[in-house]
């Protein structure tokens, strides 16, 4: 079955970097677009980044453009989210999603605090 497992979250200080990973299994990795979402305390879940099947096309929500980078490793079937220059506003639970079929991971907590 489709499985998405996020990792890499933690506590970081403002301005630092963090890389999230989403390990996938149970489907043909290169056939599907993938995305990252996040949900901050008391807020609705929001889309953060998207990557197409080959990794040629990406898109980002405005608030993370220029700071976050989504990528995918086809050999290891992993989707990454590189987060640079983080701010307190980036504090959230981050979720990996395969939009086709609406599959979600369990999420990984990112807390930005000094």
C-alpha positions as CSV (number, residue, x, y, z in Angstrom):
1,X,0.0,0.0,0.0
2,X,1.0,3.6,-0.4
3,X,3.2,4.8,2.5
4,X,4.6,8.2,3.2
5,X,6.9,8.7,6.2
6,X,8.3,12.2,7.0
7,X,11.4,12.8,9.0
8,X,13.8,15.6,9.8
9,X,11.8,17.9,11.9
10,X,13.0,19.4,15.1
11,X,13.7,22.6,17.0
12,X,15.8,25.2,15.1
13,X,16.6,28.9,15.7
14,X,15.5,31.7,13.4
15,X,17.7,32.0,10.4
16,X,18.9,28.4,10.5
17,X,18.3,25.6,8.0
18,X,16.5,22.2,8.1
19,X,15.9,19.5,5.6
20,X,12.8,17.4,5.7
21,X,12.5,14.0,4.0
22,X,9.5,12.0,2.9
23,X,10.3,8.3,2.3
24,X,7.8,6.7,0.0
25,X,6.8,3.2,-0.8
26,X,4.0,1.2,-2.3
27,X,3.7,3.0,-5.7
28,X,5.7,3.9,-8.8
29,X,7.5,7.0,-7.5
30,X,8.3,8.6,-10.8
31,X,4.7,8.5,-12.0
32,X,3.3,10.9,-9.4
33,X,3.6,14.6,-8.5
34,X,4.3,15.2,-4.8
35,X,3.8,18.1,-2.4
36,X,4.5,19.4,1.0
37,X,1.9,21.0,3.2
38,X,2.0,22.4,6.7
39,X,-0.3,23.2,9.5
40,X,0.5,25.8,12.1
41,X,-1.1,25.8,15.6
42,X,-4.7,27.0,15.3
43,X,-4.5,27.4,11.6
44,X,-5.7,25.4,8.6
45,X,-3.4,23.1,6.7
46,X,-1.8,25.0,3.8
47,X,0.1,24.0,0.7
48,X,3.8,24.8,0.7
49,X,5.5,23.3,-2.3
50,X,4.9,21.1,-5.4
51,X,7.1,19.0,-7.6
52,X,6.2,17.3,-10.8
53,X,6.9,13.7,-11.7
54,X,10.4,14.3,-13.2
55,X,11.4,17.0,-10.8
56,X,11.6,19.5,-13.6
57,X,8.8,21.8,-12.4
58,X,8.3,23.1,-8.9
59,X,6.1,25.7,-7.3
60,X,6.0,27.3,-3.9
61,X,3.6,29.3,-1.8
62,X,4.6,32.9,-1.7
63,X,5.8,33.0,1.9
64,X,8.6,30.4,1.3
65,X,9.7,31.4,-2.2
66,X,13.5,31.9,-2.3
67,X,13.9,30.1,1.1
68,X,12.6,26.6,0.6
69,X,13.5,24.1,-2.1
70,X,11.6,20.9,-2.9
71,X,13.4,18.1,-4.7
72,X,13.1,14.4,-5.3
73,X,15.5,11.4,-5.3
74,X,14.2,8.9,-7.8
75,X,16.7,6.2,-6.8
76,X,15.7,6.2,-3.2
77,X,12.1,7.3,-3.7
78,X,12.4,10.3,-1.3
79,X,11.0,13.8,-1.5
80,X,12.9,16.5,0.3
81,X,12.1,20.0,1.5
82,X,15.1,22.1,2.2
83,X,14.2,24.9,4.5
84,X,16.6,27.9,4.7
85,X,16.4,31.1,6.7
86,X,13.5,29.8,8.7
87,X,11.4,32.2,10.8
88,X,8.9,31.7,13.6
89,X,6.2,31.7,11.1
90,X,7.5,28.5,9.7
91,X,6.6,26.6,12.9
92,X,4.2,23.9,11.9
93,X,3.6,20.2,11.4
94,X,4.9,19.5,7.9
95,X,3.1,16.8,5.8
96,X,4.1,15.0,2.7
97,X,1.3,14.4,0.2
98,X,0.8,12.4,-2.9
99,X,-2.1,14.4,-4.4
100,X,-3.3,11.5,-6.6
101,X,-5.4,9.4,-4.3
102,X,-5.0,12.0,-1.5
103,X,-2.3,10.1,0.4
104,X,-0.7,11.8,3.4
105,X,2.1,11.1,5.8
106,X,1.8,11.4,9.5
107,X,3.7,14.7,9.7
108,X,6.9,16.0,11.3
109,X,7.0,18.9,13.7
110,X,9.2,21.9,12.9
111,X,9.6,24.5,15.7
112,X,11.4,27.7,15.1
113,X,12.4,29.4,18.3
114,X,15.3,31.1,20.0
